[in-house]
Amino acid sequence: MPRNSSISADIRDARNQLGARLRDLRRAADLTGQQLADGLSWPPSKVSKLEHGSQTPSADDVRAWCRATGSERETEGVLLALDTLQTRHQEWQRVMRAGLAQVQESVARREMDVRRFRSFQPTFVPGLLQTPDYARTRMEQNALMWGKRADIDEGVVARMRRQEVLYDGARSFHFVLTEAVLLYTVCPPEVMLAQIDRLLSLSMLSNVRLGLIPFGKPFTIAPAHGFALLDERLVTFETLSAELNLAQPQEIEHYGKVFDAMALTADYDRKLRAHLHRVAEQIEQGRREFEKE
């Protein structure tokens, strides 16, 4: 897969911001780059590379920098910025080497401590809501890109196992989907009809709030891409080449506002179920007409 230039630019900008923050700490300590390098027994080129974003510091580099500049109080904040930079971009080609089942198990571990889960999806049914057949279709599509077909069965089982958290009443789940999720032909009609039945069933759970934005409803914010909010500590979303994880408070706040705007646009409860039944009838009618041809 080609590199996503917008993602690469995003990571580069984050590295530059981290470098600028380190440079500000050095200047506030009234140290030249050479003086800081001498104090840390580093080559001067390392200080320059870190400050200009051409090299990512290690956690030990950050701690040493903060000590040498007398800014230990800034250490935690700089380490958080570093952690965000290191975790925000996980290329699928690298992640998928572990296999589909292990990817799902890794996601499940991340979700285990989540008490408030929010997800907006304009294209696909979220993994926590998928039927086995829908999950299989999605994994087979991914396998075409990444060549990981060997453990699709295990991947489906692992994804279904993840869904056990939906029945934990101590957790709350809020999903917002667009009607396009149901009408895009990403799976056979019979698979989508079963998936709609699954959504109808899950919409009755007391701790699951399911909303649908029907065609014709105006968006206050354009649905650029799907994303999930895990409590108030992480935003995660997928692109064609990578998974991005954002942990900075301002990013989480931003996506929280976007989710709230999407949620206000959606229909729930009776209106939701009426939409689901209507779409199911539309899909069934289309299938009958196709079979007549």
N, C-alpha and C positions, 0 to 999 in steps of 0.2 A: 504494500500500500504506500502511496506517496505521503510524504510528511505533510501535515496540516500546517500551513504557514501561519494561520492566525493563532493556533495553539503555540507554535514555536515562538511567535512574537510575544505571546502572553507570558511564557516562561522566561524569556529573555528580559522582558520588562521587570518581572519580579526579581530576577537576579540583579538587575541594575539598581533597583530600589534598595535591595539589601546592601549592595556595595556602597551606595550613597549614604546609607545610615551608618555604616562602619567609618566612612570618611568623615562624617560629621562628628563622630565620637573622637576620632584622632585630632581633628582641628580644635575641638573644644578643649582637648588636653594640651593644646599648643605644642604639638609634636609634628615634625616633618615625617614623610614616609620613610626616609633613611633612618631617623632616630627610632621610630617604632620598630623597624626591621632589626636594627641593632639590638634593641631591648629584648626582642623575642628570639633573637638568633635565627632570623629568617633572611632569605635573600630579598633584597629590595623589590625584585620583580614580583614576588608573591603578594606583597602589600598592594602594588599597583594593579595586579590582576584581580584581586579581591574587590578593590574599590571600584574598578571599572566593569565589574560583572563578567569578566572573561573566565573566572574560576569561581566555583562554589565552595565556600568554607566548610570545614567540618565543625561539629559541635565543639570539639576541643579548641579549634582555631578561634571560634567566637568567644569562648570563655577566656582564652589567653589575651585576646584583643581587648576585652572589657577590663580585665585586670590591669593590663599595661597602660590603659588610658584612664584608669581611675574611675571607671563607670560601671562598677559591678552591679549597681541597681538596674542597669539597662539589660543585663545578661538575659533574664527570662524573656523579655520582649523580643530581643534579637533572635534567641533560640526558637521562639514561636514562629517568627518570620522564616527562619531557616527550615523548620519542620514543614511549614506550609509549602515552601518551594520544593522540598524533596518529595512530598507526598501528593502534590496536586496533579502530577502528570504521570500516569502509568500506561505505557504503550501496550496495546492489546497483544502485539506480536510477542512481547516478553511475558506478559501475564499469562497468556494462553499456553505457554510451554508446560505449565504445571498440569494442564488438562481441565476439561469442563467441570468435572466433579469438584476438584480442588478449588477452582475459582468460586463455585457456589458455596463451598464450605467456608472459604475466606470471607465472603460477603455475609454469611450467616453469623460468623463470629463478631463481625463489626456491628451487626444489628442486635446482638443479644442484649446489650446494655441500653438500647434505645427505648425510651419511654414514650416519646412523642414523635411519630413518624408522619411526615407530610410529603406528598409526591404529586407533581404535575407532569402529565404525559400527553403530548399532542399527536403521537404517532403509534406507539405500541402499548399494549396492556402491560402494566408493571409486573415484574417477576413474582411478587407476593400474591398477585391475583390470578395468575395464569393457570389454565388447566394443563394436564400432562401433554395433551396433543398440541396445544398452542405453544407450550415451552419447547416441545420437540421440533416444531416447525421453525421457531426462532433459532434454535441451536443449529439446525441443519443449514439455515441461511448463513449463520456465522461461520460454519465449517467450510462453506464454499470460499470464504475469504481467507481463512486461516488454516485450512487443511486439518482441522481437529475433529475427525469423525469417529475415532476409535472409542471414545467413552461417552457418546451421546446418551446412551441409556443411563449410565451412572450420573451424568449431569442432570438429567430430568429428575431422577430420584432425589438428588441433593437439593434441587430447586423446590420440589414438593415438600421436602423436609423443612426447608426454611419457613414454609407457610404456617408451621405450628404456632409461631408467635402471634398469629392473628387471634388465637383463642385464649390468649392471656389477657384477662380483664384489667390487669394493672397497666396495660399499654393502650395508647390511643393511636388510631390510624386515620388519616384524612387523605383521600385520593381524589384528584380532579383530572378527568379525561376530556378530550374533545370528541365530538361525534365522529371525526375522521378516524379515530382509533378503531372504531367498529366497522367502518366502511372501506378503509384501505384494503386492497386484496393482498394481504401479507400471509394469508393462510386459506385453505379450502373453505367453502361455505359451511360445510358440516362442522368443521372445527370452530368456526366463529359462532355458530349457533349454540354449540355446547359452552363456549366461552361466555356468551351472553347469559345463559342459564346460571353459570357460576357467579357472574357479577350480581345477578338478581339475588342469589342466595346470600352472598357476602354482604350485600347492602342491608340485610336484616340484622347483622350483628350489632350489638349495642355499642361496641368500642370501635367500630369501623364506620366512617362517614365517607360516602361515595357520591361524588358530584359529576355531572356531565354538562359540558358546554355545547349546546346544539348548534348546528349550522343556522346562521341568521342572527345569532346573538353577537352584538358588537363587542370586540375586545378593547379594553382600556389600555392594555399592553400587548403588543404582538407576541404570539407564542413562538419565540425564536428556537427554543429547544426544551426538552424535558429535563427535569432535575428532581432530586430528593433532598429533603432537609431532615437530618438526624438530630433530634433535640435542638439545642442552640449551639451545637459544637462543630457541625460539619455539613457542607453542601457537596453533593456528589452528582455528576452527570456524565453521560457517555457521548463520545463522538465516534466517527467511523474508524479512527485510529487509536483512540486512547480513552481512558477514564480520568476525569479531573476531580480532585478533591480539594475543596476550599475551606480553610479553617480560620481565616482572619475574621474578627468580629464584625467589621464593616461589610464584608462580603456576605456573611450569614444574615445580617440585618437587611441588606439589599434584597437577597433572594426571599427572605420572609415577607417583605412588602410585595414583591412580585406574586408570590403564592397567594397572599391575601386578596390581591386584585383578581386573580384567576378564580379563586374560590367564591368571591362575591358574584361572579358572572354565571356560575354553574347552577344547574337545577338539581334538587335533591328529593329523596323520599318518593312521594307519589308521582311527581313530575319526572323524576329520574326513571322510575320503573315503567312509566308510560312510554318514555323515549326508547327504553331498551326493548319493550315489546314491539314498538313500531318498527325499529330497525331490524329486529328478528324477522318480522313479517316481510319487510323489504328484501332481506337476504334470501328468505325462503322463496319468495316470488321470483326473484332473479334466477335462483337455482332451477326452478321448475321450467322457466322459459328457456334456459340454456339446454336443459335435457330434451326439450321438444325439437330443437334445431337439428 
